[in-house]
Amino acid sequence: MEKQTIQIFFSSVFIASILLSVSFQATCQEVEDEREFDYEEDSDTGPARWGEIHPEWSTCKTGTMQSPIDMLNDRVQEETYLGKLKRDYRPSNATLVNRGHDMSLKWDGGAGHIEINGTQYVLKQCHWHTPSEHTINGERFDLEFHMVHESESKKIAVIGIMYNIGQPDSFLSEISEHLAAIVDSEEEKRFVGIVDPKQIKIGSRRYYRYIGSLTIPPCSQNVVWTIVRKVRTVSEEQVKLLRDAVQDEHDTNARPIQPINTRPVKLYLTQENED
């Protein structure tokens, strides 16, 4: 009887640890179905209420390291030791997914990695926000692109790239045919085929670095953010195509600026030309 009790105890402990692990992994990633919340300021499911929709989203309301933020010159610490971004991306099959408020491009099994402080983060997916979520000295841009990476220990690192209206973005041009097909068919998923993230123009020699959170629920914190300083261009037609593909009848999917509190923001500078 005693032996059976011990076995039941350890079995319970094992099951509990598995459940906790699954729970942690589920909440550290962005939600896949975004239809339970919206971006309307006065809505019951708007950004100010995200933390009240589900208990596991409470960090959206109580977190002190939330994103996005404003990179104000007065609070930015200029550094030279952070180094150029270490990227080792590779082509991989990808699928476009309408998550409800944004279009996400997901790579099957990842598409290479970046390295930050000796840790490798595998590129899992990318998506777009209009207008930009982050601001620089209070300036908001027409589009923001997020490249979401994950380490073996489930830590998250995101590269953010800003765009203003101008010449078309070459990477969006590559997938525009698939986005247009989604607009016409109203399908929620579309297999794209091989997509090479090396085709994404980043410019890795000048960037901001700070610790923040996911910008959609569950707003998990301790995300390593890298915001590229160089602002690139995207055409007005491309921005419209991204919004039309989502078909959520909204013009924006950008979370409001969050308090920076006491967090440091670093800007890596170099004398080299930007790429």
C-alpha positions in Angstrom: 0.0 0.0 0.0 2.8 2.4 0.9 4.6 1.5 -2.3 1.5 2.3 -4.3 1.0 5.6 -2.5 4.6 6.6 -3.4 4.1 5.7 -7.0 0.9 7.7 -7.2 2.7 10.7 -5.6 5.6 10.7 -8.1 3.2 10.2 -11.0 1.2 13.2 -9.9 4.4 15.3 -9.6 5.5 14.2 -13.1 2.1 15.0 -14.6 2.0 18.4 -12.8 5.5 19.3 -14.1 4.4 18.4 -17.7 1.3 20.6 -17.4 3.3 23.5 -16.0 5.8 23.1 -18.9 3.1 23.0 -21.5 1.4 26.0 -19.9 4.6 28.0 -19.9 5.4 27.2 -23.5 1.8 28.1 -24.6 1.9 31.5 -22.9 5.3 32.6 -24.0 4.2 32.6 -27.6 1.8 35.0 -29.3 -1.8 33.8 -29.6 -2.6 32.2 -33.0 -6.3 33.3 -33.0 -6.4 37.1 -32.4 -10.2 37.4 -32.8 -10.8 37.5 -29.0 -9.2 41.0 -28.8 -9.1 44.1 -31.0 -7.3 47.5 -31.3 -10.3 49.9 -30.7 -9.4 52.3 -27.9 -12.9 52.3 -26.3 -13.7 48.6 -27.0 -14.3 46.1 -24.2 -11.7 44.0 -25.9 -9.3 46.8 -26.8 -5.7 47.2 -25.7 -6.6 48.7 -22.3 -8.7 45.6 -21.5 -6.5 42.8 -22.9 -5.2 41.8 -19.5 -8.8 41.2 -18.3 -10.0 38.9 -21.1 -8.1 35.8 -19.8 -6.2 35.2 -16.6 -3.2 34.1 -18.6 -3.2 37.5 -20.3 -3.0 39.5 -17.1 0.6 40.5 -17.9 -0.8 42.8 -20.6 -2.2 44.9 -17.7 0.3 44.3 -14.8 3.6 43.9 -16.6 6.3 46.5 -16.1 8.4 45.6 -19.1 5.8 45.9 -21.9 6.2 46.7 -25.6 6.1 48.8 -27.7 8.0 51.8 -26.4 9.3 55.1 -27.7 13.1 55.3 -28.3 13.6 58.8 -27.1 17.1 60.2 -27.7 17.3 61.5 -24.1 17.0 58.0 -22.6 19.0 56.1 -25.2 22.5 54.9 -24.2 24.9 54.8 -27.2 27.1 51.7 -27.2 29.7 50.2 -29.5 30.3 46.8 -27.9 26.9 45.2 -28.9 28.3 44.2 -32.3 26.8 43.7 -35.7 23.7 41.4 -35.7 24.9 37.8 -36.2 22.5 36.2 -38.7 22.6 32.7 -40.3 19.3 32.4 -42.1 18.4 29.7 -44.6 15.5 29.1 -47.1 12.6 27.0 -45.9 9.0 26.2 -46.8 6.6 28.9 -45.5 2.9 29.4 -45.1 0.9 32.6 -44.9 -1.6 32.6 -42.1 -4.4 35.1 -41.3 -4.3 35.3 -37.5 -7.3 37.6 -37.3 -5.6 41.0 -37.1 -2.3 40.4 -38.9 -0.8 38.3 -41.7 1.9 35.9 -40.4 4.5 34.1 -42.6 5.5 30.9 -40.8 8.5 28.8 -41.7 8.2 25.1 -41.3 10.8 24.0 -38.7 12.4 27.4 -38.7 14.6 29.3 -41.2 18.0 29.6 -39.6 18.9 31.7 -36.6 20.3 34.8 -35.1 22.8 34.8 -32.2 22.6 37.2 -29.2 25.0 37.0 -26.3 26.0 33.4 -27.3 22.4 32.2 -27.5 20.9 31.0 -30.8 17.3 32.1 -31.6 15.6 30.2 -34.5 13.5 32.3 -36.9 9.9 31.0 -36.6 7.7 33.6 -38.2 7.2 37.2 -39.2 4.3 39.5 -39.4 3.3 43.2 -40.0 1.7 46.0 -38.0 0.2 49.2 -39.4 1.2 51.8 -38.4 4.4 51.1 -36.6 4.1 50.1 -32.9 7.5 51.4 -31.8 8.3 55.1 -32.2 11.6 57.0 -32.4 11.5 60.4 -30.7 7.8 60.2 -30.8 7.7 59.6 -34.6 5.4 56.8 -35.8 6.0 55.1 -39.1 3.7 53.6 -41.7 4.6 50.0 -41.1 6.5 47.8 -38.7 7.8 44.3 -39.5 8.5 41.8 -36.8 10.8 38.7 -37.2 10.1 36.4 -34.2 12.8 34.0 -33.0 12.8 31.4 -30.3 15.7 29.7 -28.5 15.8 26.0 -27.3 14.8 27.2 -23.8 11.7 29.0 -25.3 13.2 32.5 -24.9 12.0 35.0 -27.5 13.9 37.5 -29.6 12.3 39.9 -32.1 13.8 42.0 -34.8 11.7 45.1 -35.6 12.0 47.0 -38.9 10.2 50.3 -39.6 8.9 51.5 -43.0 7.6 54.7 -44.5 5.6 55.1 -47.7 7.9 55.2 -50.7 9.4 52.6 -53.0 8.0 49.0 -52.8 9.6 46.6 -50.3 11.3 43.8 -52.3 10.5 41.1 -49.8 6.8 42.0 -49.8 6.9 42.1 -53.6 8.0 38.4 -53.6 4.9 37.3 -51.7 2.4 39.9 -53.0 0.9 37.4 -55.4 0.0 35.1 -52.5 -1.4 38.0 -50.4 -3.6 39.0 -53.4 -4.8 35.4 -53.7 -5.9 35.4 -50.1 -7.8 38.7 -50.6 -9.7 37.1 -53.5 -10.3 33.7 -51.9 -10.7 34.8 -48.3 -8.8 31.7 -47.3 -7.0 31.8 -43.9 -3.9 29.8 -44.9 -1.9 29.7 -48.1 1.2 27.6 -48.7 3.9 29.9 -50.3 6.7 27.4 -50.8 10.4 28.1 -50.3 11.0 31.6 -48.8 14.5 32.8 -48.1 14.7 35.3 -45.1 18.1 36.5 -46.4 16.0 38.5 -48.9 14.7 40.6 -46.1 16.7 43.9 -46.0 17.5 44.6 -42.4 20.5 46.8 -42.0 22.2 45.4 -39.0 24.9 47.9 -38.1 22.8 50.4 -36.2 20.0 49.2 -33.9 18.3 49.7 -30.6 18.3 46.9 -28.0 16.0 46.6 -24.9 14.1 44.0 -22.9 10.3 44.1 -23.4 7.3 41.9 -24.2 5.2 40.5 -27.0 3.0 43.3 -28.4 -0.1 41.0 -28.5 -1.6 38.7 -25.9 -0.4 37.1 -23.7 2.1 40.0 -23.6 4.9 37.7 -22.2 7.9 39.6 -20.9 11.7 39.2 -21.1 11.6 39.4 -24.9 14.9 40.6 -26.4 14.0 43.4 -28.8 16.3 44.6 -31.6 14.8 47.6 -33.4 16.7 48.5 -36.6 17.6 52.2 -36.8 17.4 52.5 -40.5 13.8 53.3 -41.7 13.1 51.5 -45.0 10.3 52.1 -47.6 7.2 50.3 -48.6 4.6 51.2 -51.1 1.1 52.4 -50.2 -0.3 49.5 -52.3 1.7 47.0 -50.3 0.4 48.3 -47.0 -3.2 48.2 -48.3 -2.7 44.7 -49.5 -1.6 43.5 -46.0 -4.7 45.1 -44.4 -7.0 43.8 -47.2 -5.7 40.2 -46.7 -6.5 40.3 -43.0 -10.1 41.4 -43.7 -10.8 42.5 -40.1 -12.4 45.8 -41.2 -9.8 47.8 -39.2 -7.2 50.2 -40.5 -4.7 49.5 -37.7 -3.3 46.7 -35.6 -0.7 48.6 -33.6 -0.7 48.5 -29.8 -0.3 51.9 -28.0 3.1 52.9 -26.6 3.8 51.4 -23.1 5.7 53.0 -20.2 9.4 52.4 -20.3 9.8 52.6 -16.5 13.4 52.1 -15.5 14.5 49.9 -18.5 17.7 50.9 -20.3 17.6 51.3 -24.1 20.9 50.9 -25.9 21.7 52.1 -29.4 24.6 50.3 -31.2 26.6 52.7 -33.4 29.4 52.1 -35.8 31.4 54.1 -38.3 30.7 51.6 -41.1 28.1 52.3 -43.8 24.7 50.7 -43.1 23.7 47.7 -45.2 
